[in-house]
Amino acid sequence: MPILIVVGQVPAHFTVYVSLTSGSVASLVFLVWDISITYEAEVEHIWPKSRRSVFKWLYLYLRYFNLLVQIWHQVAIPYLTNGEDHASWCGPWYIYAIVISQMSISAVEVILAVRVFALYKKSYRIACLLAVFLTAEMLTMAVNGFYAIPEIRHGDSCILTDPPEHVLNYSAVLLVTQSVLVGLMFFKYITTLRSRWARIPLVSLLVRDGSIVYIIMLGASTQ
């Protein structure tokens, strides 16, 4: 016999459960799809690189570690949002989420920073400037997390009901860092647009990819 669910009688935790689990499954499906369609290119261009290549390991981290994270979330998120009392797990879960998020963000930003560094012909000043912004972002995340986690209000299912104001501080720093990276990239591209250097396909590709990452990060930081 089919079960009829009246919208007005649906428990709040059930709505949260459906929303988060469906989003988690969608993320995993998209990641698997992306890996499957680019796997041949990965084997051709990434695997032959030396084990000492930092970019090889950054690529593999962003690709496969995040895949493992998404697989783990298929278990963790339904468990934490099933309506039972999991308040004791909320603190560790928030710490885990902060660390994993910052590791992935930093990995992407390091790749972008090296690209900008290369565009400016390995300028020492540019390297120092980018290092300052990246370090400031990580420190802001650490400090804000230290003060924000105890202040987080949540229900039994570890769902944020009233995010602390400290989150806005980190979002602002993240936005500034991303804006600096993309701004430097566009500035170099525009100022050399009349030269042959700016017309090189690789340069256009770097600017395009940097713009896409910026838009994605901007959307994430404003959520």
N, C-alpha and C positions, 0 to 999 in steps of 0.2 A: 504494500500500500504506500503510495507516494506521501511524502511529508510536506505539508504546506507551512511556509514560514511567513508570518505576517510581519511586514516591515517595522511596524511600531513595536513589535515584541522581540525583535532581534537584539540580543545582548550586545552591549558596547564592545566587549572583548572579541565577539565573533566578527564584527565589522572590521576591527583592527587586524584580526587574524587573517581574514580574507585579503585585505589590502596589502599587508606586508608580505604574506607568503606568495601572492600572485606577482608582486613586484620582484621578489627574490628569484622566483622561477624564471621570470622574463629576463632578468639580468644574466642568469646562468645560460639560458638558451641563446641569447645574443652573443655571449662570450664564446660558447662552443661553436656557433655559426661563424664567427669572425676567425677563430683559429682554423676551422676546416677550410675556409676559402683562401687563406693565406699561408697554409702549411707548406706548400711547395716552394713558395718564395722564401720562407724561413729556412728550409733545408738548404736552399741554394746560396743564400746570402749570410745567414747568421751562424749556422753550424760550422762552416769551415773556419771561422775566426778563431784566433788563438784563445786559449783558456785564460790568458792574462788580459784579454780585452774587457775593459770595464763595461763598455756598451753592450757587449754580448750578454753579460750577466744582468745588466739592467733590463734588457729586453726580455730575457727569460723570466726574470722576476715578475715584471709587469704582466707577462702573458700567463705563466703557469702558477705562480704563487697566488695570484688573484683568482685563478680558476679553482684552486684548492679552497680558497676562502669562500667562494660562492657555493661550492659543494657543501662545505661545513655549515653555511647559513641555511641550507635546506633542512638541517636538523635543529640548529640552534634557535632560529627565529620562530618556527612553529611551537617549539617547547616553551619559549619565553612569552608567547602571546596566546597561550591556550586557556587563559582565564584563571589559572591557579596562582597561588601566592609564590612568586619567585623573587621577592624583594631582596633577599640576601645575595642574589646573583647580579643585581643591577649595577652595583659599583664596579665589579670586575668586568662586566659587559661594556660599560662606558669606557673604561680604560682601554680595553681591547679595541673598541671601535676607533678611539682617538689615535692609538698607536698605528693600527693598520691603515687608517686614512692618511695620516701624515707620511708614513713610509711610501705609499703609492704616489702621493702628491709630490713629495720631494724627489722621487725617482724621475717623474715626468719633468719637473723643473730643472733637474740637473742636466737632462738631455737637451732641453731648450737653452739652458745657460751655455752649454758647450757650443751649441750652434751659433749663438750670438757672439760668443768669444771668437769663434772662427771667422765670422763675418767681419769682425773688427780687427782682423789680422793678429789675433792673439795679444790684444792690448792688455797690459798689466793693470791699467786703471779700470778697464771694463771688468776684468776678473775680480778685482777688489770690490767694486761696486756691487756686482752680482752676489759675491760671497756675503757681503753685509746684509743684503735683503733676504737671502735664503736662510742665513743664520737667525736673523730677527724673526722670521716667520716661524721657525722651529721653536725658538725660545718662547714666542708668544703662545704657541699651542701648548707647550709644556706648562707655562705659568697659568694660563687660563684654565687648563684642565685641572691643575692642582686646586685652584680656588672654586671652579665651577661645579665639579662633580659632587662635592658635599652639599651644594645648594640646589641641585637638580630635584625637581618635584616630579614624581612618577607614581603610577599606580602599581598594583601587584605584578603587572606584566612588563615592567621596565620600559614603558612607553613615556616619552617626554610629553608632559602636559603643559609645562610652562618653562621653556628654555631660559636659562639665566642670561643676563645681559653680557656676561663675559664672552659669549659666543660671537656677539657683534664685533668685539675687538679683533678677534682672530679673522673673521670674515673680511674686515677692512684691511688688515695686513696682507691677507692672501690676495685680495683684489689689487693692492698696490704692487705687490711683487709680480703678479702676472702682467699688469699694465706696463711695468718697467721692461720686462722681458720682450713683450710684443712691441712696445713703443720703440725700443732700441733697434729691433729688427726692421720695423717699417721705416724708421728714420734713415737707416743705412741704405735700405732699398730705394727710397725716394730720392735721396741725395745723389745716388749714383745711377739714376734711371736712364740718363742720357748716354751712359757709357756702355760698352759691350759687357762689362762685368755683371750689370744688373739684368742683362738679357739671357744669362746662362740659365738653362732649365733647372739646374739644381738649386740655384738661388731662389727662383720663383717657387720651387717646391718647398723650400724651407719656410718662406714667408706664408705660403698657403697653409701648411701644416701647423705653423705657429698660431695662425689666426683661428683655426678650427679648435685647437686646444684651449685657446683663450676664451672662446665663446662657451665651450663646455665647462671650464673652470668657473667662469663668471656665473653661469646658471647654477652651478653647484654651491657657490659661496653665498648666493642670495636666497637659497631655500630656507 
